[in-house]
Amino acid sequence: MLYLLELMKNVIATSVLAILFGACASKTTEKKEPSEEKLEIPENVKAVFAKQFPDVKNVTWEKEGKNYEAVFSHNVTETSMIITPNGNIVETETEMDSSTLPEAILVYFDTNYKGYKIAEASKIIRNNGTINYEAEVNDKDFIFDSNGVLLEELN
C-alpha cells in the first residue's frame, strides 16, 4: 500500500510538471517579437510616398516613433522618407559621398577629428525646405545646417 501511495505521488508530481512545462512552452511560442509582426501602413501614408516616388516599388517600411519611415533605393542611392500618420512628410534623407559635403563640414572634421574617416554622409531635406547634413565619424552622428554650422552631435 505504501508503495502504491508513493507511486501515485510521483505520477501526480510528474503530471503537474508536464502540464506546467507545456503551458510555459506554448506561451513562449505564441508570443511574437515586435520585429516579426507585420507593420500596417495607412493608405494615406503609402499614397504620399507613391506621389513623391511613383517609380519606386521596393520599399521597406519601419516605425520611427509615431511616424513611418520608408527606406528604399532611388537612382541607386539609399534614401529614406519619414511620414506622419496624417500623411505629412517630415523629412527625406539621401545618402551621399562624404567628399561632396559642404567645405565647412569637411574643415570641421579635418580640424576636430583629424585622422578619422567620415563613415557615412547624407543630405536631409526637412518638410519646410530646410537642408541639413548628417555625417558619421567615430561612431557619432553630427548634424550640420546648410552652411556647415554644427547643430547637434548624437551618440
N, C-alpha and C positions, 0 to 999 in steps of 0.2 A: 504494500500500500504506500509506504514511504517512497519507494522507487517511482510509482506512478505519479505521485504528487510532485516530486522533483522533475520528472519528465514533462508534466503539464506546465510547470513554471517556465522551463526552458523553451517550450513551444510557444507559450504566450509571449515571453520576452522577445523571442526571435521574430514573431509575427508583428509585434508592436514596432520593433526596429525596422523591419522591412517596409511597413506601412509609412513610417516617418521618413525613411530614406526615399521611398518612391514619391511621396508628396513633395519633398525638397527638390528632388531631381526634376519633377515636372514643372515646378515653379521656375527653376533656372532656365529650362529650355523654352518656356513660353515668353520670357522677358526678352525684348528686342533692344539692342543697343541703339542709341539715337541715330548713329550713322547708318544703320540698316533700315530705318524707317523711311518710307518714300515721302519726299518733300512735295507737298501740294503747292503749286504756284498759281496764284489767282490769275484769271483770264486777262484782267486789265493790265497786270504786270507783264505778262507774255506779249500782249498787244503793243505796249510801249516799246519793249525790246525789239519786236519784229518791225516796228515802224522805223526805228533808228538803224537797224541792221537787217534789212529784208533778205539778204543773200546768205546769212549765217544760219546753218542748220544744226551743227553740233555744238550744243550749249550744255554746260554743267551748271546746275543751279545749287546755290548754297544759301544758308541763312547767315546774315550779318546783323546781329542784334535783332531788331524787329523788321529789318529790311531784307530784301532778296538781292543776291549777287549772282549775276550771270558771268560765267568765266568761259571764254571762247578764243578762238584764233581768228583774227581779221587781217587779211593781206599778209599772212604768215607771221603775224605779230600777236603775242599773248596780250589779251585785252580783258578787262572786266568792267561791268557796269552795275552800280548799286541803285536799286529802285525801291521806293517806299511801297507799302501795301496799297496806298491810294493811287499808285501809278506815277509818282513824281520821280524824276531822275535826280539822284543825289550827286553822283559823280561818275565819270568814265576815266579809267586808268589804263594807259597804254605803255607797255614795256618799250624801252628804248636803249640804244647803245650808250653806255656811260660817257663815251668821248664826245657825244653831242649835247651833253648837259650845258647850260649856260656857263660861260667862262668864270663868273664869280663863284659858282659852286665848285668847279674844278680847283680854283685857287684856294677856297676854304679847305678842301681836303688835302691839298698839297701843303698847306700851312699847318693845319691841325692834326692831320693823320698821315704824315709823310711816311712813305714806305708801305702803306696799306692800299689794297686794291678795292675799287668800287665793285662789289659783287653783283648788284642789280641796280637798275635805274628805271624810272618811269615818269611819265607826264600825266598829271591829274587835272582834268577839266571839271570843275565844280558846276553845279546847276545854274549858278549866277554868272558863269563865264570866266570866273577867276581861274588862273592857271597856277598850279603848284608843281613842284618836282619832288620826287622821293628818291633817295639813294641809300643803299645799304652798305655800310662799312663796318668791319669788325663786329658783326652780328648785331648792329644797331641800325635803326631806320632814322633817317634825317629828312625832315620836310622843309622845303625852301619855297619862298614866293617866286614869282616870275622874274624878279631882278636878282635872284640868287641870295637873298637875305634868309638866314636860318630862322625858321618859325618854331620848330619843335624837334626834339630829339627823343626817340622812343626806344625803350629797351626790349 
